[in-house]
Amino acid sequence: MKDSNSIGGKVCSIALCTATSMALAYSAQAQVQIAQSATMPVRIQAAMGMSGCNNASGPQITLSGAITMGGMTAEMIFRNNQIGTHTLVIENTVDAVAVPANQKIVIPKQPVLGGVGGNPWIWCQIMDDTDTALSERVFLGRCVQGPFQIDAGVQAEVTVAVAFTAQDCANNPGPYIYMDGAMIFTHGLKARFTFANADNPVGGPHEAVRTTDVTLVASGSSFQFPKQPVLGGVGGNPWISVQFLQGDGTAIGSEDLLGRCVQLSK
């Protein structure tokens, strides 16, 4: 039974495009393709430089920084028989790094125009590109109190699209498995800045309020997995499965059976 990480319609369409491109690259060799959705913990760290706080049109803000990813591993599982048979099952697992922990994506340096003059109060909130809030709205301070530092941990929706192929299925101590794929951001991430030229702690209306969104990572942005062979460790044309794991070892979805080695190598 699949958990909440099962594939949805929009996710599948993104994964299908990636899997199709991989299929063309491996047209002369059999392969098994897998697409799975997940949430990946990411940490957004950015610096805000401030100028022109008293400009009538609002201050000029420069945002730059990086997004640090939580990491992802593909646990390759090799068995000489399927679980549930009466024959002794010999199992071996080998981990292949898909997304290195603490891998960084640079946030392009970009200007932000506040839109409210008079040394405004400034808040920041991390959103996805469907305007779903991923973090609390945080008060940074008045413009002249800058520069400010943003540090937020959020969960990003991603899709894993991978093609697997095999060689030397009769090899001892086991076959070589090749993994080629990518992690795709299903939804983009953005920082929403709110500027107000008066602060009312009792919840009344501000004299002027403006919001500005800054893209941190665009929807569809991808991270290519490093190509690497995995040595199976179980000879005799083993059954092969894969289980994707978060950087902290938490399982993503359920184990996927790829098939017997020869099915990936014909």
N, C-alpha and C positions, 0 to 999 in steps of 0.2 A: 504494500500500500504506500503510495507516495504521500509525503507530507506537504507542508505549505510551500516547499521549494519546487513543486511540480510546475511544468511549463504551461504558460498561458499563451493566448493567441498572438499577441503582439510580440512577445518574446520569441516565439517560434519563427515568426517572419524574419527577425533579425538573424537568428541562428541559422535559418535555412540558407540565407545569402552567403554566410561565412562557410557553412558546410559545403555548399555547391562549389565555391571557389576552390576549396581544398580538394574536392572530388576531381576537378579538372587537373589539378597538379599531380594527382595520383592515379590518373586514368589507366595506366598500364599495370596497376597493382590493386589487388583486392583490399578493401578497407571496411571498417565499421565506423559509422559516424554517430556521435552522441551530442545532443543539445540539452542543457539543463540550466534552469534559472536558480538564482541564489541571492542572498544579501551579503555584501562584504563590508566589514567595518573599515572605515577610512577616517583619517584625521586630517582636518583642514587647518593649516597654519598660514596666516597671511599678515602682512604689515600694511598699515594704512598711513600714507604720508598726507599731510594737510597743508593747504595754502589758500589765501584769499578768504578767510573765515567771515569777513565782514562785507564781502561783495554782495551787491544787491541781487545778483542772479544765483547766488549760492557759492559755497566753497568748491575748490578743485581738490579732488582726492585721488591719489595714486595707490592702486592696490597691486601687490605682488606677493608671491609665496609658493607653497607646494601642497600637494595632497599625498599623504602617505597611506599606502594600502596595507591591509592586514595580512595578506599572503594567502596562497591556496596551493594545495598539494593533491596530486593524483596518486592514490594508493592502488597499485596494480596487484591483483590477487591471482595466483596461479595454483590450480588444483589438478591432481591427476584423475580425479573423478568428481562428479557432481555431488553436492551434499544431498543426503537422503537415500543414497544407494547403500547396499549392504557391504560394499567394498571399502577397505580402509582408505580414507581421504588424506592425502599428503598435501599440505598447504604451505605456500611461501608468499610473502608480501614484500613488495619493493616500492618505495616512495619515489615519485618523480616530481620535482618542483615545477609547478605551473606558473605561479606568480610569487616571486620572492617576497618574504616578509620585509616590510619597511621600504619596498620599492616606491619611488617618488614620481609623481607627475607634476611638472612645473606649471604653475598658474601664470599665464601670460600677463606681463605687466601692462596695466590698462588704466586710463583715467576715468574717474567718476565725477559727474557734475551734480552737486547737491540739490540745486533748484530752489532752496529756501535761504534767503539772506539773513543777516543779523546774528552771526555766531550761533548756528543752530545746535540743538540737542540731536544726538545721533544714536540710532539703534542698529543692530545687525541680527539677521536670522538666516539660517541655511535652509534652502528649499530645493525640491526637485523641479523638473521642467513642467510638471503638472500642477505646480503651486501647492504641493503637499509639504507641510512644515516638517523638517527633519530635526530641527533643534528648537530650543526656546529662543524667544527674542531677547537679546542681551543689550542692555544699555551700556554704551561705550563712554559717553561723556559729551561735553560741549566741544565744539570744533577747536577752540583755542587750547583745549587740554590735550590735543593730539601731539604726536602720532599715537595710534592705537595698534594693539596686537589682537588678532583673532585666533582663537584656538578652540576648535569644536570637533568632537567625535560624533560621527553619524553613520547610519547604515545605508549603503548605496545598493540599488538594484542592478544586478549584472546578469549576463548570460554567458555560459561556458559552451563553446562549440568546438568539438574536437574530432579528429579523424585518427584512427588507430590502424597500423599495419604491422605485419610480423614477418620475420625471416628465420630460417634454420629451426623449423619446428621439431625436428628430430634430434636437435643438438643436446648434448649433455655437458653442463648442467641445466640447460633450458634454452628457450628461444630468445631472440631479440625482438622487443616491441618498440615501435616508433610512434611517438605522439606528436601530432601537429595540430595546432589550434590557437584559439584566442579567447580572451575574456572581453566582453563588450558591455559598455555601460548602457543598460536598457533605458534609463532615464538620466538626463543630464543633471548636474548640480549647479546651483547658483547661490550667490549671497544677495539677500535683499536688505538694502539700507533704507532706513526711515529717517527723514530729516524734519524737525519741527522747530519753529522759531519761538515757541513758548512751551514751558513744561507745566502741566497741571496734574499734580499728584492725586487729586480726588476724582479723576476720570472725566473731567469736562473737556470740551473741544479745544484743540490747539488753534491758534490764530491762523497758522498755515502749516500744512503737512504734505510732504512729498515722499514717494518711494522710488527707488531706483534699483534695478536688478543688474547684477554683474555675473556673467557666465564663468564658472570655475572649470567645468569639464562638459563638453557637449554630448548630447544623446548620440549614441552610435560610436563614440570614441572607443578604440580597442587597444588591448595590450597583447602582443603576440607572445605565445609561450616559447621558451627556448627549446629548440629541437635537441632531443637527447635520446639515445637508445637505452632501453631498460632490459637487463638480463633476467630472464624468468626464474631460474633456480629449480625448476621442476621439468624434467625431460619427458619424452614420450607424448608429444602433441597434447599439451595440457589444456584444460578449460581456463579461460581468462576472463576476469571481471575487473571492474574499476569502481572505486569509491572516492569521490572528491571530498576533501577535507578543508576546513578553514585553517588559517595559520595557527590557531590554538588547538587544533585537533578535532574540533566539532564537525560531525558528519554533515555534508550537504546532500539533501535528498537521500536516496537509498542506493545500494550497490547495483550496478548495471552489468549484466552478463553480456560480454562481447561475443562469446562462442569459443569453439575449439581453435587452436592455433592455426591449423590449415585453412580455416575459413577466412582468416585475415591475410593469408599469404598467397592465395591462388591468383 
